[in-house]
Amino acid sequence: MSIHPLPPARPPTGMGRVPIARWFVFAGAATAVAFLAGVTLIMLMISQVRELGHEPELAARVDRLNIALVVLFVVILAAGVALAFIVRFTVLDPIARLTEQVRTVAGGDFDHRLGVERPAELAELSSHIDSMRRRILSGWRTATEQADELRRSNAELEQFAYVASHDLQEPLRKVASFTQMLEQRYGDELDDRARQYIHFAVDGAKRMQLLIDDLLGFSRVGRIGGERTPMDSDAAVRAALENLSSAVEDTGATVTTGPLPQVLGSPLLLTQLFQNLIENAIKFRGDEPPRVRIEAVERDGMWEFSCADNGIGVDPRHADRIFLIFQRLHPRDVYPGTGIGLALCRKIVDYHGGRLWLDGGSGGRGATFRWTLPAADDAAYS
């Protein structure tokens, strides 16, 4: 199986740039030079001894020493040649084969088997590497199958979303419309209990329509309008405030921001993220007019945003529960909504590779939400 090749290997530095074969050549050349120098020096010394010695016995001993040294030099030379052959046969050739096999796998042919027979250490190493290759390849194939299944599941989800947005909402509109027409036409003949029932029916249909719309928005995160590009986060805040202008004006809310950076994200999704968080701060307000502060600081190559308000706050015990879909901390008649807003915010942040959490250490009244977003290439303040 051929898949995308691996990135190039990191180039060696310092003495590591010299291949192992060249190290052996250098060592062999130095040994040969030393050997020849020793032979030459000993021959010179023997020649000088012969010139000084006149006794036959001394000359005979020098001749025997000369023969012994010649034999010794021949043995050393033969041992050196044999050692060079052994190193070449048992070390250099297996390393070269293993290197070529690794290059083939790194080039994208992950089905190529790795293995050398000698020496024992390299054989064991190649066996472990090949075992890791098979395990990684098996995991990759499993992940590919799961990705294909996920794509099929997403296609079915998109089809369901289409059905939900059209086929399910049309009956709800009819229920609400005809129930209201019933009240208008026969209003004089209905008592208070009947009007209450009609109100419940219309309200239930409208809430179901709102719930379907929110579920559609939740399912579409990252699939529709989710292309990530370098963008100005301050522009997303301004767009969110434009969408919430009526709520801001009606409640007397004040929304301020610090310097906001360039991030890598989807303008549509980040506008929705800021809009949901600001809308929550306005909705869950206290006795005073809402005050919302949005800031950002850089931490470890990511931008950490914060949205702080002076509202009723969130009990730290529910710090994780509030991000679950359909989880509500207050009755619907006190604070309206479907319970999807914060779950949608977390899904948007997760899609961008960040993290969203409730800051439990802010202290005082209100709530502070923090989240991280990746910095753009030019992550300068706007």
C-alpha positions in Angstrom: 0.0 0.0 0.0 1.4 3.4 -1.0 0.4 6.4 1.1 1.8 9.8 1.6 5.6 9.8 2.1 7.0 10.8 5.5 8.7 14.2 5.8 12.5 14.3 5.1 14.8 13.1 7.9 16.4 15.7 10.1 19.9 16.3 8.7 22.7 15.3 11.1 25.0 17.8 12.7 28.6 17.9 13.7 30.6 14.7 13.4 27.3 12.8 12.8 27.4 14.0 9.2 30.2 11.4 8.4 28.7 8.0 7.4 29.8 5.0 9.4 31.5 3.4 6.4 33.7 6.4 6.0 34.6 6.2 9.7 35.9 2.6 9.1 37.8 3.8 6.0 39.5 6.5 8.0 40.3 4.1 10.9 41.7 1.5 8.4 43.8 4.0 6.6 45.3 5.3 9.9 46.0 1.7 11.0 47.7 0.9 7.7 49.9 4.0 7.9 50.9 3.2 11.4 51.5 -0.5 10.4 53.8 0.6 7.5 55.6 3.1 9.6 56.2 0.4 12.3 57.5 -2.0 9.6 59.8 0.6 8.2 61.2 1.6 11.6 61.8 -2.0 12.7 63.6 -2.8 9.4 65.8 0.2 9.9 66.7 -0.9 13.4 67.5 -4.4 12.3 69.7 -3.0 9.5 71.6 -0.9 12.1 72.0 -3.9 14.4 73.5 -6.0 11.5 76.0 -3.3 10.8 77.2 -3.2 14.4 77.2 -7.0 15.0 80.3 -9.1 13.8 79.6 -12.3 15.8 77.9 -15.2 13.9 75.7 -16.0 16.8 74.4 -12.4 17.0 73.7 -12.3 13.3 71.8 -15.6 13.5 69.6 -14.3 16.3 68.9 -11.1 14.3 67.9 -13.2 11.3 65.5 -15.3 13.4 64.1 -12.1 14.9 63.7 -10.7 11.4 61.8 -13.8 10.3 59.6 -13.7 13.4 58.7 -10.1 12.8 57.9 -10.7 9.1 55.6 -13.6 10.2 54.0 -11.4 12.8 53.5 -8.6 10.3 51.9 -11.0 7.8 49.6 -12.3 10.5 48.6 -8.8 11.5 48.0 -7.9 7.9 45.9 -11.0 7.3 43.9 -10.2 10.5 43.4 -6.6 9.3 42.1 -7.8 6.0 39.9 -10.4 7.7 38.5 -7.8 10.1 37.7 -5.4 7.2 35.9 -8.2 5.5 34.0 -9.1 8.6 33.0 -5.5 9.3 31.9 -5.1 5.7 29.9 -8.4 5.7 28.4 -8.2 9.1 28.0 -4.5 9.8 28.2 -2.2 6.8 26.2 -4.3 4.3 23.3 -5.0 6.8 23.2 -1.4 7.8 23.0 -0.3 4.2 20.2 -2.8 3.4 18.3 -1.7 6.5 18.8 2.0 5.6 17.5 1.3 2.1 14.4 -0.5 3.4 13.6 2.3 5.8 13.9 4.8 3.0 11.5 2.8 0.9 9.0 2.7 3.8 9.5 6.5 4.4 8.9 7.1 0.7 5.3 5.9 1.1 5.5 2.1 0.5 4.3 1.0 4.0 3.8 -2.6 2.8 7.5 -3.0 2.2 8.9 -5.5 4.8 11.9 -4.6 6.9 14.4 -7.2 7.9 18.1 -8.2 8.0 19.6 -11.5 9.1 22.9 -10.3 10.7 24.3 -9.4 13.1 22.0 -10.4 15.9 21.6 -6.9 17.2 20.6 -5.5 13.8 18.3 -8.4 13.2 16.5 -7.8 16.5 16.3 -4.0 15.8 14.9 -4.6 12.3 12.3 -7.0 13.7 11.1 -4.5 16.2 10.9 -1.7 13.6 9.0 -4.0 11.2 6.6 -4.9 14.1 6.0 -1.2 14.7 5.5 -0.7 10.9 2.8 -3.5 10.8 1.1 -2.2 13.9 1.0 1.4 12.5 -0.2 0.2 9.2 -3.0 -1.8 10.8 -4.0 1.2 12.9 -3.9 3.4 9.8 -6.1 1.0 7.9 -8.5 0.8 10.8 -8.6 4.6 11.0 -9.2 4.8 7.3 -12.1 2.5 7.6 -13.5 4.4 10.5 -13.0 7.7 8.5 -15.0 6.2 5.6 -17.7 5.1 8.0 -17.7 8.6 9.6 -18.1 10.2 6.2 -21.0 7.9 5.4 -22.5 8.8 8.8 -22.0 12.5 8.2 -23.7 12.1 4.8 -26.7 10.4 6.5 -26.7 13.2 9.1 -26.8 15.8 6.4 -29.7 14.0 4.8 -31.4 13.9 8.2 -30.7 17.6 8.7 -32.3 18.4 5.3 -35.4 16.3 6.3 -35.6 18.0 9.7 -35.3 21.5 8.2 -38.1 20.9 5.7 -40.3 17.9 6.4 -40.4 18.3 10.2 -40.9 22.0 10.4 -43.7 22.2 7.9 -46.2 20.2 10.1 -45.1 22.3 13.1 -45.9 25.5 11.2 -49.3 24.1 10.3 -50.0 23.1 13.9 -49.2 26.6 15.1 -50.9 28.4 12.3 -54.2 26.4 12.4 -54.3 26.5 16.2 -54.0 30.3 16.1 -56.7 30.4 13.4 -58.9 28.3 15.6 -58.5 30.8 18.4 -59.2 33.7 16.1 -62.3 32.2 14.6 -63.9 30.6 17.6 -62.4 32.9 20.3 -65.8 34.1 21.5 -66.9 30.5 22.1 -63.8 29.4 24.0 -63.4 29.6 27.8 -60.2 30.5 29.6 -59.1 26.8 29.8 -59.5 26.3 26.1 -57.5 29.5 25.3 -54.8 28.2 27.7 -54.6 24.9 25.9 -54.3 26.7 22.6 -51.5 28.8 24.0 -49.7 25.7 25.2 -50.0 24.1 21.7 -48.7 27.2 19.9 -45.9 27.7 22.4 -44.9 24.0 22.1 -44.8 24.1 18.3 -42.7 27.3 18.3 -40.2 25.8 20.8 -39.9 22.7 18.7 -39.1 24.8 15.7 -36.5 26.7 17.6 -35.0 23.4 18.9 -34.8 22.0 15.4 -33.1 25.1 14.2 -30.6 24.9 17.0 -29.9 21.2 16.4 -29.3 21.9 12.7 -26.8 24.6 13.6 -25.1 22.3 16.0 -24.8 19.5 13.4 -23.5 21.9 10.7 -20.5 23.1 12.7 -17.4 22.6 10.6 -19.3 21.3 7.5 -21.0 24.5 6.3 -19.1 27.8 6.3 -16.3 26.3 8.4 -13.3 27.2 6.2 -10.5 28.5 8.4 -8.5 31.5 7.3 -6.5 34.2 9.0 -9.1 36.7 10.3 -9.5 39.6 12.7 -11.3 38.4 15.9 -12.4 42.0 16.6 -14.4 41.9 13.3 -16.2 38.8 14.6 -17.1 40.6 17.9 -18.4 43.6 15.9 -20.6 41.3 13.7 -21.9 39.6 16.8 -22.8 42.9 18.5 -24.5 44.0 15.3 -26.7 40.9 15.5 -27.5 41.5 19.1 -28.1 45.3 18.8 -31.7 45.1 19.9 -30.9 43.0 23.0 -28.0 45.3 23.9 -30.2 48.4 23.6 -33.2 47.0 25.4 -31.2 45.8 28.4 -28.7 48.8 28.5 -25.8 46.3 28.2 -22.2 47.6 27.9 -19.8 45.4 25.9 -16.1 46.4 25.9 -13.1 44.7 24.4 -9.3 44.9 24.8 -6.9 44.6 21.9 -8.0 41.5 20.0 -5.6 39.5 17.7 -5.6 37.9 14.3 -6.5 34.2 14.6 -6.9 31.3 12.2 -10.6 30.6 12.1 -14.0 30.6 10.4 -15.5 34.1 10.4 -19.1 32.7 10.4 -18.4 30.2 13.3 -16.4 32.7 15.4 -19.1 35.3 15.0 -21.6 32.7 16.3 -19.3 31.9 19.2 -19.0 35.5 20.4 -22.7 36.1 19.8 -23.7 33.1 21.9 -21.4 34.0 24.8 -22.5 37.7 24.8 -26.1 36.7 24.5 -25.8 34.4 27.5 -24.2 37.2 29.5 -27.1 39.5 28.7 -29.7 36.8 29.3 -28.4 35.7 32.7 -28.0 39.2 34.0 -28.5 40.4 37.6 -30.2 43.5 38.9 -27.6 45.8 37.3 -27.4 46.5 33.6 -25.2 43.8 32.0 -21.5 44.6 31.6 -19.4 42.3 29.4 -15.6 42.4 28.9 -13.8 40.5 26.1 -10.0 40.2 26.2 -7.2 38.1 24.8 -3.7 37.2 25.8 -1.1 35.0 24.1 -0.1 31.7 25.8 2.1 29.0 24.3 1.5 29.9 20.7 -2.3 30.1 21.2 -4.6 33.1 21.9 -6.5 32.7 25.2 -9.8 34.7 25.1 -12.0 35.6 28.0 -15.6 36.8 28.3 -16.4 38.1 31.7 -19.8 39.5 32.9 -21.5 40.7 36.0 -24.5 38.4 35.8 -25.9 35.7 38.2 -22.8 33.5 37.6 -22.5 29.7 37.5 -22.1 27.3 40.4 -18.6 25.8 40.0 -20.2 22.4 40.6 -21.9 22.7 37.2 -18.7 23.8 35.3 -18.8 20.7 33.1 -22.6 20.1 32.9 -23.3 23.5 31.3 -21.4 22.4 28.2 -23.6 19.3 27.6 -26.3 19.5 25.0 -29.9 20.1 26.4 -28.5 20.6 30.0 -30.3 23.5 31.7 -29.7 25.0 35.2 -32.8 27.1 35.3 -36.5 26.5 34.5 -37.6 27.4 30.9 -40.1 30.0 32.2 -37.4 31.9 34.0 -34.7 31.9 31.4 -35.8 30.8 27.9 -33.7 28.7 25.5 -33.0 25.2 24.3 -29.9 24.4 26.3 -27.7 24.1 23.2 -25.9 27.4 23.2 -22.8 26.5 25.3 -22.6 23.0 23.8 -22.5 24.7 20.4 -19.7 27.1 21.6 -17.6 24.2 22.8 -18.1 22.4 19.5 -17.0 25.5 17.6 -13.9 25.9 19.7 -13.0 22.2 19.5 -13.4 22.4 15.7 -10.7 25.2 15.7 -8.3 23.1 17.8 -8.9 25.0 21.0 -10.5 24.5 24.5 -13.4 26.2 26.2 -13.9 26.2 29.9 -15.5 28.1 32.8 -13.0 30.0 34.9 -13.8 28.9 38.5 -11.2 31.2 40.0 -12.6 34.6 38.8 -14.2 35.3 42.1 -17.1 37.7 42.9 -20.3 37.8 40.9 -20.7 37.0 37.3 -19.1 34.3 35.1 -15.9 34.2 33.1 -15.6 31.9 30.2 -12.1 31.3 28.7 -11.2 29.6 25.4 -8.2 29.2 23.1 -7.8 29.7 19.4 -4.8 29.2 17.1 -2.8 32.2 16.2 -2.6 33.3 12.5 0.7 33.5 10.8 0.7 37.2 11.3 -0.7 37.1 14.9 -0.5 40.9 15.5 -2.9 42.9 17.5 -5.6 44.6 15.4 
